[in-house]
């Protein structure tokens, strides 16, 4: 997965993501909101911004499309309040986040090791296991919400350091084994069924950084897999009910 950097803060793109209507450039929502207080043009190509799409991730979905006032009209505070859009993610105890991520890791390992061993087409596998698509969509939503939660804790707060010792051990185990336990099965399954593969980069650094990068990569793999399945499914996606 290619590293996406916000052109304003020059750091990893933080959620939610902001995309001006005038171009395809992506920014941290908070960064673009601050920029628009003084300038209503894109920081990169200087195009006039009339609306901003606030997205849950770099791939979507769109949470809200916000009209931007003319340059002589002041912005009134934050244009978008993530705590109102996803209030539940800020109420969930940290222990429950760790447990939910651990459960998701187990489900992904079991599912994609099964896909890798399956003798038949990927469409045949989906036809025989439609419940797995629903499970993947739930995990995709979980990872999306976790990424937003981490992004909105603030720069001075670190998820790992805020856990108790038992929770830290659980999170360390999750991070330490994720590449061999999940990412390996993603890449092998994608190669087997010729699914477009996202580019990868080495994961290193603190537990917090490795966790966040692994969640980004995992989300991208799930998004790519679901998009591929939707493309090859006759009549579109039949597994949303």
N, C-alpha and C positions, 0 to 999 in steps of 0.2 A: 504494500500500500504506500503510495507516494505521500510524503509529508506535506500537509497543507498549512501554509503560514498566512496569518493575517498581515496585510500590507501596511496596516496602521501601527500595530504594536510589535510587528516582526517576531511574533511568538506563535506557537501552535494555535490553530483555530479553536476557539472556545464556543460552546453552545449557549444559547441558540445562535444559529448562523444568519447573517444578514446578506441579502442579495439585491442590489439596486435593479430597478426595471430597465435601466439604460445599458446594461452590460451583463456579463457572466461572472464578474468578480465576486469573491466571497470574503466576508469580514466577520470578526467577532461582533455580535450585535452591540455589545457595550461600547466597543471602539467606534463603530459607525455612528451610533447615537450621539456620542460626544463630538465626532467630526461634524455632524449635521447641524449642531448648534451654531457653528460659525461658517459653514460652507455647505451649499446644497448641490455640490458637484462631486462626482466620483473621484476619490483620492488618486486613482491610477490613470484614468484616461480623460478626466475633466469633463465628462458628459453630465448633462443636467439630470438630477435625480427627481423623479416625480412620485414614485412609490417604492417601497422597500418590502421585499418578501422576507418574513421571519420564518426560518426553517428549523425543524427539530434536529437536523444534521446536514452535512454537506450534500447528501443525496435526497433530502426531503424527509418527511412530508412538510408541506407549507402549513404553518400554524396560523399565520395571519398576514394579510397584505395591508400595509399601512400607507396612507397618502401622506406625502411630505409637503408642508406649506411652502409658499413662495419665499424667496430669499429675504424679503422684508418683513416676514411674519415670524415671530419667535416660536421656538419649540416649547411646549409646556411639559417639562419634566420627561420622565421615561415614556416612550411611545408604546412600550410593550412590557407587561409585567408577568414574568414566567411563574411567579408564585401563585398567580391567579389561574393560569392556564393548567399548571400541574401541581396543585397544592399538596397532593398526597406524597410526593417524593420528598418533601421537606419534613414530613411527620413520621416517616418510617424509621424505626430504630436502626442504628448502625449494625447491630447484631443480625437483624433480619436481612439487611443488604448482603452481609457476608454469607449467610445461609442460602439466600436466593441465588447468589452468584455461584456458590458451590453446587447447588442443585442443577443449575443451567449447564455448568461444566460437565457434570455427569451425563446429563441428557444428550449433550452435543457429542461427547465421546462415544456413547452407546449408539447413537443414531448414525454417525458417519463411519464408525467402524463396521456397522451393519451394511451401510451403503457400499463401502469398499469391498466387502466380501460377497455382495449380491451378484449372482450370475444372471444377468439379463439387462434390459435397457433401464435407464433411469425413469422413464415413463412407467414401465412395468412396476418398478419399486414404489413409485408414488401411488399408482392404482391400488397396490396391495397394502399400502401404509398411509392412507390419507390423513390420519390423525397426526402424523409427524409434521405435516405442513402447518397445522394449527399450533403445534408445540413450538415450531421454529418461529412463528410470528409472535408468540408470547415471549420467547426469549429475546427476539429482536426488540420488542417494546421494552422489556426489562433493561437491556443494555442501553437503549436510548435514554431512558429515564435516569439510569445510573450516571451516564456521562453528563447529563444536565445537572444532576445533584452534585457531582464532583466539581464541575465548572463553577457552580454558584456557592460553594463553600467559602470561596475567597482565597487569595494568594497566601495568606498567613496561616491557613488551617490545612492540615494534612490528614487525610482520611486514616491512614495506617496508624499514625501516632495517637489518634483519638480513641483507638480500640483498647480493650483490656487484653491481658496476656493471652488468654485462650483464643480470643478473636484474632489477635495478631498471628498466632500460630496457624490458624485455619486459613487466613489470608495469604501467609507466606507459602503454605503448601499449594494453594490454588495457583499462585503466580509461578512458583518454581516448576510446576509440572505442566503448565498450560501449553507450552510449545510442543512437547512430545505427546501430550495427552489429547490435545484438541487440534492445534494448528496442523500438525503432521497429517491427521486424517482429513482435514479440509483439503490440503494441497493434493494429497494422493487421490482423493475422490474427484476433485476438479480435473486432474490430469486424466484419470480413467475415463470420465464421461465427456472430456473436451469442453468443459465449462470455462468461459473466459476467466482467467486468473488475475486477481489484483496483485500488483507488485508489492514485495515485502522488503523490510529493512531490519537490521539487527536490533534486538531489544536489550537495552542495558540501562543501568542507573538505579535509583532508589526503588523500593517496593511500590511507592505511590506512582512513580513514572511508569514502571513496567506494567503495573495493573492497568493504568489508563491506556497505554499503547496497545496492550493485549486486547482490551475491551474494544478499542477502535478497530483493530484488525478483525476481530471476531464479528463485530457488527457488519463490517464491509463484506466478509465472506457470506454471512447469512443473507444480506441484502442481494448480493450477486447470485446466490443459489436460488432464492425465491424469484428473482427476476427471470432467471433462465427457465425455471419450471413454468412460470406463467407464459413465457414465449412458446414453449413446446406443448402446452396443454390445449387441446382442441376446444374452441369456444371461449378461451380465456380461463381465468382462475375459477375453479369450481370448489375451492376448499375453504371459503371464508365463513360459511354458516356453521 
